[in-house]
Each structure stands twice: as C-alpha cells, then as structure tokens.
Amino acid sequence: MKIRLLKDKVIGTGMLALSVLSVSLVLLIGIGLYLRSLPILQQYSVWELVTSSSWRPMKGEFGFFPFIMGTLWVTGMSILIAVPLCLFTAIYLSEYAPASFKRFFLPLVNMLAGIPPVIYGVWGVFFIIPIVQRYIAPHFVEFSTGYTVLAGGIVLAVMIFPLIVSIVVEVLSTIPKELREASLSLGATKWETVKKVILRKAFPGIFAAIVLAISRAFGETIAVLMVCGNVPIAPQSIFDPAYPLPALLANNFGEMMSVPLYDSALMFSAFALLIIILIFNIISRAILQKIEIRNA
Amino acid sequence: MRRRKLEEWIAKALMLFSTAFVGICLFLIIGTVVVKGLPYLDWDMVTKIPDGGYYFGRSGGMLNAIIGSLYVAGGATVLGMCISIPVALYLNVYLKKSNAFARFAKLAFDVLFGVPSIVYGAFAFSLMVYLGVRASLLGGIIAVTLLVIPIMVRTLDEVITNVPKDLKEATLAMGATRWEMAKVYLLQIKTGILTAVLLAFGRGVGDVAAVMFTAGFSDNIPVSLHEPAATLPLAIFFQLGSPIPEVQGRAYASALILTVCILIIVSVSTILTNKKRK
C-alpha cells in the first residue's frame, strides 16, 4: 500500500518539476535574450533603437524602425487579404456547401496547413513575384522587381488560409442548430441568419483564429525572407520592398560576430519579437474574455 | 424584398468566389512544386550525398539533407514526447481543472505556441554559445525540441480533455492513486499521442528558422551529435538562391520531396484522427 502512495508522490513530483521547467521556458527565453541584448541597450535607449531609421551596423548605427514598419506592413497586408476570403470560404463550407464538397475540401485544407513555410516561399518566388512584377505593379509604379510588400503579403496570406479556414469552420460547427432554425423560421434569409445570428455568436472563436493567424504571419521568417526584397528602408506603399524583423535576424546571423554590438542588436530584435508577441497575446486574451463575459 | 434577395445573391457569389480562390491558390502551390520539381527528380537526389561541385550543377544528391532533417526532427520529437506527455498528464490528471498553476500553465503554453520559431532558434543559439556547443545536430535537436513542446502539450491537452469524465470518477472510486489513473489515461490517448508525434515531426521536418543557426550545414551525413547537419528546408533555400538553373531545378525537386513527406505524415494523422472520432 505504502509503495503505491510513494510511487504516486515520486512520479507526481517529477512531473511537477518537468511542468514548472517547461512553463518557465517563456521566462527563460525572455531573460536569455534580454541578457544577450544588454550591450546594445546600455548604449542606446529602447526608444532610440525603435524610432531611428538608419541601419549602418559598420558605423554602429542600429535603427530598427524600417524593420518594424516592414513587419507591420507585410503582416497587415496578409491579414487584409486573408481574413475576408477565409471568412467567406468558411461560411460557405459550413452553411451553404453540400456535405460531400465539405468532406472533400476540408481534409485538403488541413493537409495544406502542414506544408512548411519554405515551400510557400518557393512558390512565391516562382509564381507570385513574376505576376506582381509583370502584371500588377506596372499599372501603379514605373518599375518594380516584384519583391515587394504586396508579394510578401500574398504569400503570407496563402500560408495562413488553411489555418483560418479550418479553425473558423470548427467554430461555426459548434453553433447550435436551433439558433439557425429559429432565425430562418422567422423569415430571415440564409445570409441574414449568417450575418446577424451566426457570426455574432461565433465572434470570439473567429477573433481567436485571427489572433493566431496574425502571430503566425508576424513571426514567419523564411517565406518573407524569400519574397520581400530585404531593403532596410521603411516601405511607403505596397509596391516598395520591405525587410521584416525575422528576415533581418535570419539573414545576418552568420556574419555578425566581427562587428561590435551587431550580435547584440540582432538579439535585441529577437527579444523585441518575443515581447511584441507576448503583449499581443495578452491583449487579445483580455478582449476575448470580455466578449465571452458579455455574451454569457 | 428584392433587396434582401439581391443581398443573399451577392453574398453567395462572394462566398463561391472566395472558396474557389482559396482552393485554386492551394492547388497552385502543390502544382508548382510538382511541375517544376518532377523533371529534376531522380534516384540520385534521394540516394547520394552532394559530390564536389554539386552546387555548380554537377552530380550528387540531397541524401545528407534528408537524413539530417530526419535526425533533427526525430530526435526533437522523441525528446519532446518525453517532456510533453508527463506535463500534459500532470496538468490534467494530477491537478484539478480549477488549479491556478494548471490554468497558468495552459496560458503559458498558448503563448509559447505563438512564439515564432526564429525566436526559439535565437534562444537556442545563445544557449549553445553559453554552453560552448558549436552548430551541430545536437544544437538543432535542442532548438526544434523547444519548438515542438508547446505543439505537443496543446494537442495532448485537447485529447485528454476529450476522455469521458466517468473514466476518471470510476478509476478514483476503485481506490486508484493518481499515477494509476494517469496510466489508465495513457491507454485511452494512445492514438492522440501518435497524432501529436506526427504533428510535431512534420513541424520539425519543415522548419527552417529554428535550425538555421543551430544545426549548421554539411555535405556529409552526421555520424555524431556534435557534427553539423544539413536540413532539407535549408538546402531548398540555399539552392534556390543559386544563379545556376540546374541547381535551382534541384531546389524545386527537393521541395517536391519535402512536400511529399509532409503530405504523407499529415494524411496518416488525419486518417488516425478520423478513425478515433468514429
């Protein structure tokens, strides 16, 4: 008898230790990156680093403004493209489409969710870049290489399609049938039911899906590195190249050792990414909780 | 009345357009990789390591990167499993649902799930510098393990929550300790564990940002944990950057190999999940 209880205790303690360790990973990563970015934080204030736009590591000038703007432009672009398309697709799949089409389409979408970002990057280089360069950009600007915010936004948008569609379809499927029937029996059209009943009810879930998609697009590295052009100037329009933070980190990691503070500057960009993701997660969670309380 | 009908019609048209658009984009990706990669795909690609001058268009293959990716993802998945199964069991079986630590831990894993892989890569790299480990198979495995832990914990968490509550009550009523109950749960979630493993493995095989600085790159198949290892996605990235058409073509062929691997992994896990649901 005693042995059983002892076993229970010992294994429990071991599991607790593992849990505490892996939970504190957030903290460990934060502290680790902070310590490594200390050298640059001692020389410049965070405000200086974030607002300065001159990036000349050889001269000791580290301005992250162009990279932060690049990240925001590309992420914003992808969300603008992906969210409406995915919402309409998800609504079609769950409310309108015949069951057989849904059974065929959804597993395909789920499969594509597993395709690695580098494949999306390859597709962007081969397919999206020439389209932007030859057919879209000439209508708006005189010259474009195709490696632009627009191309990055499109590639990222396609990358997050499967993510948003599969989550939103799942969310819509949890809404009770009675709600639909009640609305339809009152004489509302199908679209009115969707617009005024289902979307309202599903809003927290849809919101969560979009949050997840934004954090995925925000931190995506290799795909944007391949299609955004990587010019360290803050973009002014969607036909300018961009240089998002993760791409900066990935591009320069190997060569940074010889230049003083460069290494620390790159670690600062990783630290900044982590902090932005953390803040974003916390804010969205707070909003979600508020919505859920109001709905309940 | 007319306006309502019109609105319905427009909404439906928009939906059909969106669905078609999303579907076509996703097909185009697979299509591009297949059409561009197939002509360059041959047995040498998957059975040979790069010869001298491979990156200038001479003969050889990508076996080093394929094996490297399998090692990194496999090692990380095994390590990740050793950590995430106990954690998921502890949070759900040992602790009550209302327990403050359990709730905090779930929040933390949600946050970790959203942390970009490049941040894991950068962190693992600093850890390696601190410990004096050079870019190697070991470094890559550490970085990818960090990356897959939140994925596995979240997947397992969901699977465990779906186990009927009666089971817990029945086991406890028989006088079982919590560890004995955990063992009962383990039996119940066998397929769930497999799904989590496949998911983590797929993510590990496909990720570049985490292994970029931690695993290094090498033309040989690593024989020890301290040797640098090539990975398939990184090899695709390098080859695509080459100006030589032959090498670029091989990038597409490597992309095709990677895509096929991932599609197989995902299909198996989808089939497993569907079976479980029935």
Chai-1 contact restraints between the chains, C-beta under 6 A:
chainA,res_idxA,chainB,res_idxB,connection_type,confidence,min_distance_angstrom,max_distance_angstrom,comment,restraint_id
A,R4,B,T177,contact,1.0,0.0,6.0,A-B,restraint_1
A,K7,B,W179,contact,1.0,0.0,6.0,A-B,restraint_2
A,D8,B,T177,contact,1.0,0.0,6.0,A-B,restraint_3
A,D8,B,R178,contact,1.0,0.0,6.0,A-B,restraint_4
A,D8,B,W179,contact,1.0,0.0,6.0,A-B,restraint_5
A,I11,B,W179,contact,1.0,0.0,6.0,A-B,restraint_6
A,G12,B,Y94,contact,1.0,0.0,6.0,A-B,restraint_7
A,M15,B,P86,contact,1.0,0.0,6.0,A-B,restraint_8
A,M15,B,Y90,contact,1.0,0.0,6.0,A-B,restraint_9
A,L18,B,I83,contact,1.0,0.0,6.0,A-B,restraint_10
A,L18,B,P86,contact,1.0,0.0,6.0,A-B,restraint_11
A,L18,B,V87,contact,1.0,0.0,6.0,A-B,restraint_12
A,S19,B,V87,contact,1.0,0.0,6.0,A-B,restraint_13
A,S19,B,Y90,contact,1.0,0.0,6.0,A-B,restraint_14
A,S22,B,I83,contact,1.0,0.0,6.0,A-B,restraint_15
A,S22,B,V87,contact,1.0,0.0,6.0,A-B,restraint_16
A,S22,B,I149,contact,1.0,0.0,6.0,A-B,restraint_17
A,V23,B,A105,contact,1.0,0.0,6.0,A-B,restraint_18
A,V23,B,A108,contact,1.0,0.0,6.0,A-B,restraint_19
A,V26,B,A108,contact,1.0,0.0,6.0,A-B,restraint_20
A,V26,B,V111,contact,1.0,0.0,6.0,A-B,restraint_21
A,V26,B,L112,contact,1.0,0.0,6.0,A-B,restraint_22
A,I29,B,F123,contact,1.0,0.0,6.0,A-B,restraint_23
A,G32,B,F123,contact,1.0,0.0,6.0,A-B,restraint_24
A,G32,B,S126,contact,1.0,0.0,6.0,A-B,restraint_25
A,R36,B,S126,contact,1.0,0.0,6.0,A-B,restraint_26
A,L85,B,S18,contact,1.0,0.0,6.0,A-B,restraint_27
A,L85,B,F21,contact,1.0,0.0,6.0,A-B,restraint_28
A,L85,B,V22,contact,1.0,0.0,6.0,A-B,restraint_29
A,F88,B,L14,contact,1.0,0.0,6.0,A-B,restraint_30
A,F88,B,M15,contact,1.0,0.0,6.0,A-B,restraint_31
A,F88,B,S18,contact,1.0,0.0,6.0,A-B,restraint_32
A,T89,B,S18,contact,1.0,0.0,6.0,A-B,restraint_33
A,T89,B,T19,contact,1.0,0.0,6.0,A-B,restraint_34
A,T89,B,V22,contact,1.0,0.0,6.0,A-B,restraint_35
A,Y92,B,M15,contact,1.0,0.0,6.0,A-B,restraint_36
A,Y92,B,T19,contact,1.0,0.0,6.0,A-B,restraint_37
A,P107,B,T270,contact,1.0,0.0,6.0,A-B,restraint_38
A,M111,B,L263,contact,1.0,0.0,6.0,A-B,restraint_39
A,M111,B,V266,contact,1.0,0.0,6.0,A-B,restraint_40
A,L112,B,L26,contact,1.0,0.0,6.0,A-B,restraint_41
A,G114,B,G202,contact,1.0,0.0,6.0,A-B,restraint_42
A,G114,B,I262,contact,1.0,0.0,6.0,A-B,restraint_43
A,G114,B,V266,contact,1.0,0.0,6.0,A-B,restraint_44
A,I115,B,I262,contact,1.0,0.0,6.0,A-B,restraint_45
A,P116,B,G206,contact,1.0,0.0,6.0,A-B,restraint_46
A,P116,B,P233,contact,1.0,0.0,6.0,A-B,restraint_47
A,V118,B,V208,contact,1.0,0.0,6.0,A-B,restraint_48
A,V118,B,P233,contact,1.0,0.0,6.0,A-B,restraint_49
A,V118,B,I236,contact,1.0,0.0,6.0,A-B,restraint_50
A,V118,B,F237,contact,1.0,0.0,6.0,A-B,restraint_51
A,I119,B,A255,contact,1.0,0.0,6.0,A-B,restraint_52
A,I119,B,T259,contact,1.0,0.0,6.0,A-B,restraint_53
A,V122,B,A255,contact,1.0,0.0,6.0,A-B,restraint_54
A,W123,B,I29,contact,1.0,0.0,6.0,A-B,restraint_55
A,W123,B,T32,contact,1.0,0.0,6.0,A-B,restraint_56
A,F126,B,T32,contact,1.0,0.0,6.0,A-B,restraint_57
A,F127,B,T32,contact,1.0,0.0,6.0,A-B,restraint_58
A,V158,B,C25,contact,1.0,0.0,6.0,A-B,restraint_59
A,F161,B,V22,contact,1.0,0.0,6.0,A-B,restraint_60
A,T189,B,R4,contact,1.0,0.0,6.0,A-B,restraint_61
A,T189,B,E8,contact,1.0,0.0,6.0,A-B,restraint_62
A,W191,B,E8,contact,1.0,0.0,6.0,A-B,restraint_63
A,W191,B,A11,contact,1.0,0.0,6.0,A-B,restraint_64
A,S215,B,G114,contact,1.0,0.0,6.0,A-B,restraint_65
A,G219,B,P116,contact,1.0,0.0,6.0,A-B,restraint_66
A,T221,B,I118,contact,1.0,0.0,6.0,A-B,restraint_67
A,T221,B,A209,contact,1.0,0.0,6.0,A-B,restraint_68
A,I222,B,V208,contact,1.0,0.0,6.0,A-B,restraint_69
A,P246,B,I118,contact,1.0,0.0,6.0,A-B,restraint_70
A,L249,B,I118,contact,1.0,0.0,6.0,A-B,restraint_71
A,A250,B,M212,contact,1.0,0.0,6.0,A-B,restraint_72
A,F253,B,F213,contact,1.0,0.0,6.0,A-B,restraint_73
A,A270,B,V119,contact,1.0,0.0,6.0,A-B,restraint_74
A,A270,B,A122,contact,1.0,0.0,6.0,A-B,restraint_75
A,L273,B,P116,contact,1.0,0.0,6.0,A-B,restraint_76
A,L273,B,V119,contact,1.0,0.0,6.0,A-B,restraint_77
A,L274,B,V119,contact,1.0,0.0,6.0,A-B,restraint_78
A,I277,B,G114,contact,1.0,0.0,6.0,A-B,restraint_79
A,I277,B,V115,contact,1.0,0.0,6.0,A-B,restraint_80
A,N281,B,V111,contact,1.0,0.0,6.0,A-B,restraint_81
A,N281,B,G114,contact,1.0,0.0,6.0,A-B,restraint_82
